[in-house]
């Protein structure tokens, strides 16, 4: 059984190392390299794996083998030789250290202020989240936790790695209990937080950089808090500023007044849309009243009219007495709407079924109105001609 000495446990700033190759295993179209020691962090504990190279060959993934506990380094091609030189992607490592250490600070801030423990943590590619066991978190509460976390960052407190035997863990003062055995790795943020953790962390809280909560949402009877730390906050601020500037230019409002300006534009749009719908309904009334009817049939083919408009028109036409309405529309697909007047005995749902049997597609409805889509024919007129002939005499 192979084991891997994890160099990042004691020195997360180590980004180059040498190691002996213990084994090579096939992984479908890739290869797994097992080493006696590694600085590559494998996915786990809510934190993604490190990336980098072994002897210049890209490490695509790193994970812990469930049976042996060894770290498997996934590479796209064989790595030759008994020894390798590993190089960690330092920017990715630094980012993960900022996010993970920031999570410890933010989680403890919620505990200190509101006694809300973190249930789970996820470090994502663009944002990270913690889940808290409460129904609602107000923006004011989030801001208080955010302020507390940023105060700890500004105080630049030491972040130490300590090892505590499981027999003495009760006296360690951990924020969250752990079920691990043996010597337990503890991340100790001086005078603020102690947590059992195997992840990579900064040496001083000042390295975390600013902590920003970006979203609060419900998630499975809990509340999910999305946040950013360090360089991600700067990138977010740049993107947000660029977007606000673009919006402000579009609506002629200062960047910090854009929310009010957008609300005004949205209200105007909603009012205009309602007015347009009212006018379209009146036009449809006129169109339905004047729609040509021959031998009790109102038949027409359209292009790009849309299924909802087709249904509304059919409904209005069929309000007239003793009429069967057959409408078709060619847009992204061939669609039909069949309808009948209240005093007509034609079952348009049955007529639609026979039409779909003839031209394919799917649909359904009631005896007085039915619709279908995905029909295949050379033209809408071909479908309508066939449907007219299929109406029982």
Helices and strands as residue ranges (DSSP letters): E 5-6, G 7-9, E 16-27, E 30-35, E 37-38, E 52-54, E 57-64, E 71-75, E 83-88, H 90-114, E 118-123, E 128-132, H 139-154, E 159-165, G 166-172, E 183-189, E 193-196, G 205-208, E 211-219, E 222-229, H 231-251, G 255-257, H 258-290, E 297-303, H 307-317, E 324-330, E 334-340, H 348-359, E 362-366, E 369-375, H 380-390
